[in-house]
Amino acid sequence: MKGMLMRFQYAHAVLPVLLTFASYRFPMPVTELKIFPNGSGQSAYYVCPRCRITMERECMSFCDRCGQRLDWSYYENTRNVYFRPHFKSSS
């Protein structure tokens, strides 16, 4: 009985961690496309919905950086975000 009480005593601390790990396995929809201007046109990369970092390839099952499972069902309806570099002027 004592061992059973010890397990329940730490359940409140372990449960949120387990839920966080499990949440990476539920697919999140890809909703953003970041567009970068360059000298010969534009380059566009999809953004991971969890870590908010651009992905190198399209239609991957998981983000290669954070491991979030991705849902590409509505990728045609993504929001386009244009990246504008900020240059500091030297004075």
C-alpha positions as CSV (number, residue, x, y, z in Angstrom):
1,M,0.0,0.0,0.0
2,K,2.9,2.3,0.8
3,G,4.3,2.0,-2.7
4,M,0.9,2.8,-4.2
5,L,0.7,6.0,-2.2
6,M,4.2,7.0,-3.4
7,R,3.1,6.6,-7.0
8,F,0.1,8.8,-6.6
9,Q,2.0,11.4,-4.7
10,Y,4.1,12.4,-7.7
11,A,1.3,12.0,-10.3
12,H,0.5,15.7,-10.3
13,A,4.1,16.5,-11.3
14,V,4.5,13.8,-14.0
15,L,1.1,14.1,-15.7
16,P,1.7,17.6,-17.3
17,V,5.1,16.4,-18.7
18,L,3.5,13.3,-20.2
19,L,0.7,15.4,-21.7
20,T,3.2,17.7,-23.3
21,F,5.1,14.8,-24.8
22,A,1.9,13.3,-26.1
23,S,0.8,16.6,-27.6
24,Y,3.6,16.5,-30.2
25,R,1.9,13.4,-31.7
26,F,-1.4,15.1,-32.4
27,P,-1.2,16.7,-35.9
28,M,-1.2,20.5,-36.0
29,P,-2.2,22.2,-39.2
30,V,0.4,24.2,-41.2
31,T,-1.1,27.7,-41.5
32,E,1.8,30.0,-42.4
33,L,4.1,30.5,-45.4
34,K,7.1,32.8,-44.9
35,I,8.3,34.5,-48.1
36,F,11.9,35.9,-48.3
37,P,12.9,38.2,-51.2
38,N,16.2,37.6,-52.8
39,G,18.1,38.9,-55.8
40,S,16.5,36.6,-58.3
41,G,12.9,36.5,-57.0
42,Q,11.4,35.1,-53.9
43,S,11.9,32.0,-51.7
44,A,9.0,30.6,-49.7
45,Y,9.1,28.2,-46.7
46,Y,6.3,26.8,-44.6
47,V,6.5,27.5,-40.8
48,C,6.1,24.9,-38.1
49,P,3.0,25.7,-36.0
50,R,4.7,24.7,-32.7
51,C,8.3,26.0,-32.9
52,R,7.6,28.8,-35.4
53,I,10.8,27.9,-37.4
54,T,10.8,27.6,-41.2
55,M,11.0,24.1,-42.6
56,E,13.3,23.1,-45.4
57,R,10.9,20.7,-47.2
58,E,7.2,20.6,-47.8
59,C,4.8,17.8,-46.8
60,M,7.0,16.3,-44.1
61,S,5.1,14.2,-41.6
62,F,7.0,15.7,-38.6
63,C,8.9,19.0,-38.1
64,D,12.6,18.2,-38.3
65,R,13.5,20.5,-35.5
66,C,10.9,20.0,-32.7
67,G,9.2,16.8,-33.8
68,Q,5.7,18.1,-34.0
69,R,3.4,16.0,-36.2
70,L,2.1,18.1,-39.1
71,D,-1.3,18.2,-40.9
72,W,-1.0,19.4,-44.5
73,S,-4.7,19.2,-45.3
74,Y,-5.2,22.9,-45.6
75,Y,-1.8,24.1,-46.7
76,E,-3.3,25.9,-49.8
77,N,-5.1,28.3,-47.4
78,T,-1.9,29.4,-45.5
79,R,-1.3,33.0,-44.5
80,N,1.6,34.6,-46.5
81,V,4.0,36.5,-44.3
82,Y,6.6,38.6,-46.2
83,F,10.0,38.9,-44.5
84,R,11.5,42.4,-44.7
85,P,15.1,42.6,-43.5
86,H,16.0,45.5,-41.2
87,F,19.2,47.3,-42.1
88,K,20.8,49.7,-39.6
89,S,22.2,52.8,-41.2
90,S,25.7,53.7,-40.1
91,S,26.0,57.4,-39.1
